[in-house]
Structures are given as structure tokens and as C-alpha cells.
Amino acid sequence: MRKNYHQVRKQRELARKVRQQEKQQRRSARLSAAATTPAVAAPEGDSVAMPEPTLRGAS
């Protein structure tokens, strides 16, 4: 039973590492694509700061 537990644990760890690598590749691909087209990466509306919401009756 221990051997099976360790096999499952190793398999799960490898699957997690593969998911992390895929995520990292997607991020790097997205960043390189954003660097080539900066107009798409930062639309005009994103530069406007939104005011902080205030609580009602917090005087």
C-alpha cells in the first residue's frame, strides 16, 4: 500500500509540474505577443484610476 501511495504522489507531483510549465509557457507567449503589439496590451480606458468606494454611514 505504501508503494502505491508513493507512486500516486509522484505522479500527482509530476502532473502539477507539467501544469506549471504549461502556464509559464502561456505567460511568456502572452508577454511576447503583448510586447510586439503595445496598443492592444494597454487600452485607453485602463489608464483611468477608479475612485475608492466609500462605506455608507461611516461618518
C-alpha positions in Angstrom: 0.0 0.0 0.0 2.9 2.4 0.7 4.4 1.8 -2.7 1.1 2.6 -4.4 0.8 5.8 -2.3 4.2 6.9 -3.3 3.6 6.2 -6.9 0.4 8.2 -6.9 2.1 11.0 -5.0 5.0 11.2 -7.6 2.5 11.1 -10.5 0.5 13.9 -8.9 3.6 15.9 -8.4 4.7 15.4 -12.0 1.3 16.4 -13.3 1.5 19.6 -11.2 4.9 20.5 -12.6 3.6 19.9 -16.1 0.7 22.3 -15.5 3.0 24.9 -14.0 5.3 24.7 -17.1 2.4 25.0 -19.5 1.1 28.0 -17.5 4.6 29.6 -17.7 4.8 29.0 -21.4 1.4 30.6 -21.9 2.5 33.6 -19.8 5.7 34.0 -21.8 3.9 33.7 -25.1 1.3 36.3 -24.0 4.1 38.7 -22.8 6.0 38.4 -26.0 2.8 39.0 -28.0 2.0 42.0 -25.8 5.4 43.4 -26.4 5.0 43.3 -30.2 1.6 45.0 -30.0 1.6 47.5 -27.1 -1.6 49.2 -28.3 -3.6 46.0 -27.6 -1.9 45.4 -24.3 -2.9 48.8 -22.8 -6.3 50.1 -24.0 -7.1 53.7 -23.3 -9.6 53.0 -20.5 -7.2 51.2 -18.3 -5.1 54.3 -17.5 -8.0 56.0 -15.7 -7.9 55.3 -11.9 -11.2 54.5 -10.3 -12.1 56.2 -7.0 -12.2 54.1 -3.9 -15.7 53.0 -2.9 -16.9 54.6 0.3 -18.9 53.0 3.0 -22.4 54.4 3.6 -22.9 55.8 7.1 -19.2 55.5 8.1 -19.0 59.1 9.4 
